């Protein structure tokens, strides 16, 4: 398996519609995975950046969730309208600050901003 520079994990967990926590799949994440993979391919960076569907990321309360690594950031309430901004940012090794809802510690050897 080739190692990528960056990974985007998109939660596609689905719970029953009446579940109090909701689920990312019910908030459009399955469509987001397809759109983001297409956006990465269109920019010619699919070999450097991988968009992966994931089961629960334990971020149900923030809408459709995406975790970007190695930046250790979680995006919340992501919509199809955000896909191009995410793809453009990840191509440059950047983060879409307006979508960040959680930020972990920076990777070893990198200072936090």
C-alpha positions as CSV (number, residue, x, y, z in Angstrom):
1,X,0.0,0.0,0.0
2,X,1.5,3.4,-1.0
3,X,1.8,5.9,1.8
4,X,0.1,9.2,1.1
5,X,1.2,12.7,2.3
6,X,-2.3,13.3,3.7
7,X,-5.4,11.4,4.5
8,X,-9.0,12.6,4.8
9,X,-11.2,10.3,6.8
10,X,-14.9,10.9,6.2
11,X,-17.3,9.3,8.7
12,X,-20.0,7.4,6.9
13,X,-21.5,5.8,10.0
14,X,-25.3,5.3,9.8
15,X,-27.6,5.1,12.8
16,X,-31.4,4.8,12.8
17,X,-33.1,8.0,11.8
18,X,-34.5,8.4,15.3
19,X,-31.2,8.0,17.1
20,X,-30.6,11.0,19.4
21,X,-26.9,11.4,18.3
22,X,-27.8,11.3,14.6
23,X,-25.2,10.1,12.1
24,X,-22.9,11.5,9.5
25,X,-24.4,9.3,6.7
26,X,-27.8,10.9,7.4
27,X,-26.1,14.3,7.0
28,X,-24.7,13.6,3.5
29,X,-21.3,12.1,4.2
30,X,-21.7,9.2,1.7
31,X,-22.0,11.8,-1.1
32,X,-19.1,13.8,0.3
33,X,-16.8,10.8,0.0
34,X,-17.6,10.5,-3.7
35,X,-17.3,14.2,-4.3
36,X,-14.0,14.6,-2.5
37,X,-12.4,11.6,-4.2
38,X,-13.5,13.2,-7.5
39,X,-12.1,16.6,-6.5
40,X,-8.7,15.1,-5.6
41,X,-8.6,13.2,-8.9
42,X,-9.5,16.3,-10.8
43,X,-6.6,18.2,-9.2
44,X,-4.2,15.4,-9.9
45,X,-3.4,14.8,-6.3
46,X,-5.1,11.4,-5.7
47,X,-1.7,9.8,-5.5
48,X,-0.6,12.1,-2.7
49,X,-3.9,12.5,-0.8
50,X,-6.4,9.8,0.0
51,X,-10.0,10.4,0.9
52,X,-11.2,7.3,2.9
53,X,-14.7,6.5,4.2
54,X,-14.6,5.6,7.9
55,X,-16.9,4.3,10.5
56,X,-17.8,6.4,13.5
57,X,-15.2,9.1,14.4
58,X,-17.1,9.9,17.6
59,X,-18.0,13.4,16.3
60,X,-21.7,12.9,15.7
61,X,-22.6,16.3,17.2
62,X,-20.8,18.3,14.6
63,X,-22.6,17.1,11.5
64,X,-20.8,15.4,8.6
65,X,-17.3,15.0,10.0
66,X,-13.9,14.8,8.3
67,X,-10.6,14.3,10.0
68,X,-7.5,15.5,8.1
69,X,-4.1,13.9,8.9
70,X,-1.3,14.6,9.6
71,X,-2.7,18.0,10.7
72,X,-4.9,16.3,13.4
73,X,-7.9,18.5,12.6
74,X,-11.5,17.6,12.5
75,X,-13.9,19.5,10.3
76,X,-17.6,19.7,11.2
77,X,-20.8,20.4,9.4
78,X,-19.1,19.7,6.1
79,X,-21.3,20.0,3.0
80,X,-20.9,19.4,-0.7
81,X,-20.2,23.1,-1.0
82,X,-17.1,22.7,1.1
83,X,-15.5,20.0,-1.1
84,X,-13.6,22.3,-3.4
85,X,-12.2,24.3,-0.5
86,X,-11.0,21.1,1.3
87,X,-9.4,19.7,-1.9
88,X,-7.7,23.0,-2.7
89,X,-6.4,23.4,0.9
90,X,-5.2,19.8,1.2
91,X,-3.4,20.1,-2.1
92,X,-1.3,22.9,-0.6
93,X,-0.9,21.2,2.8
94,X,-3.2,23.7,4.4
95,X,-6.3,23.5,6.6
96,X,-9.8,25.0,6.0
97,X,-9.9,27.0,9.2
98,X,-13.6,27.9,9.0
99,X,-14.5,24.2,9.2
100,X,-12.2,23.2,12.1
101,X,-14.1,22.1,15.2
102,X,-11.4,20.2,16.9
103,X,-7.6,20.4,16.7
104,X,-5.2,17.8,18.2
105,X,-1.6,18.2,19.0
106,X,0.7,18.8,16.1
107,X,2.6,15.8,14.7
108,X,6.1,15.2,16.1
109,X,8.6,17.5,14.6
110,X,6.1,20.2,13.6
111,X,5.1,23.2,15.6
112,X,1.5,24.2,16.1
113,X,0.1,27.4,14.6
